[in-house]
Amino acid sequence: MPQIWAGVDIGKTHHHCVVLDAEGKRLLSRRVLNDEPELLALLADVLVIDEDVVWAVDVTEGMATLLISVLLNHGQQLLYIPGLAVNRASAGYRGTGKTDAKDATVIADQARMRRDLTVLRPDDEHTIELRVLTNRRADINADRTRRINRLRGQLTSIFPALERSLDLGNVGPLILLTGYQTPAALRRTGRRRLETWLRNRRVRSPEALAEAAIEAAERQHTAVPGEKITAQVILTMAKEVMGLNEQITEIDKLITARFRDHELAEVISSMPGIGPLLGAEFLAATAGDMSRFGTADRLASLAGVAPVPRDSGNVSGNLHRPRRYHRGLQRVFYTSALISIRNCDASRRFYERKRAEGKRHTQAVLALARRRVNVLWALIRDGRYYQRELPVTASA
């Protein structure tokens, strides 16, 4: 049984640490710089109070990485309590103000009283690399989505017919916008010359794209105010989106290579619907260590695919998606479930059965995702590959 609990409220430049004893009495309260010498000094001072200590933090990445590494490298027991849980628990403590010291006290006190908090363990270099790469890809993809939305807004302001006819998620329409942005320019070029221009740039299906662009140009003969400068902005933004597409392609190659080097890669990718990207995101979130979660049910709860009851009074069986879950893990299981419906007979039959029971599309996919958690859990536990069909036993 630990003798003291050290709660750390994580900050960008400074952390605040509060140490409590078994009765909840405050033994230490200190603001410490997010720098190795300062963190080592804090660790030494806490161990002077008592070597039997449990640490707790409310952040596990980014600005908390150095502190977590220092503690784990020195063999300290470390727990994680989500920031939302800290925020809600704070309402039960005296005072209405919010300070770093109070948050650190709440973190330490919750660690002292609760037995269901996640134990943080050191991750291997492979998992950390996958986490860095997948997070970077998510950032680039978010930037790409924002730029495409802004590009659509600019194009709609001067040429709405063309915006409606183009799918800017594809490369071909982006290449078109690097050369032509206005109705007049497209009409002057003509369909045949535009088709040749697109074919020379290796655009897929140049005939259909050229026809759609010229048809849109024929529906608008009015030049709107600011058209010339807006066209220049559209050209620049189209090139920016193409550049982001290239970055995503390059980082996908890195993710695929690092994922395939992992010892669990073949087991995970044997599941229908899980390729290198989703597999890498799964490993980045779980490190492939199922013992961290205890049971498949806890993993499903973390992934947000296990419904939780919200019963009250005479109302029962009122199930909802949990409010707290790992969005990356939910993406892995939900997206892979969608893919498996198309290429796995067993998954499609399960989905169709749920639909026949009256479940909506999203509910049926979530039910399939929940079932797939159990399957993937068992595969990793047993080190087996997924088999699409059960082996036939020969009769005697």
Salt bridges, closest charged atoms under 4 A:
ASP45 OD2 - ARG30 NH2 2.57
GLU61 OE2 - ARG131 NE 4.00
ASP103 OD2 - LYS98 NZ 2.71
ASP109 OD1 - ARG112 NH2 2.67
ASP116 OD1 - ARG114 NE 2.91
ASP123 OD2 - ARG131 NH2 2.88
ASP123 OD1 - ARG292 NH2 2.59
GLU129 OE1 - ARG258 NE 2.60
ASP143 OD1 - ARG146 NH2 2.07
GLU163 OE2 - ARG152 NH1 2.65
GLU195 OE1 - ARG191 NH1 2.97
GLU195 OE2 - ARG199 NH2 2.88
GLU207 OE2 - ARG199 NH2 2.98
GLU215 OE2 - ARG219 NH1 3.30
GLU218 OE1 - HIS221 NE2 3.97
GLU240 OE1 - ARG147 NE 3.19
GLU250 OE2 - LYS253 NZ 3.71
ASP252 OD1 - ARG137 NE 2.47
ASP261 OD2 - ARG258 NH1 3.16
GLU281 OE1 - ARG331 NE 2.87
ASP289 OD2 - ARG121 NH1 3.21
ASP289 OD2 - ARG292 NE 3.52
ASP297 OD1 - ARG370 NH2 2.49
ASP345 OD1 - ARG348 NH2 2.36
GLU357 OE1 - LYS354 NZ 3.63
ASP382 OD1 - ARG381 NE 2.92
ASP382 OD2 - ARG384 NH2 3.68
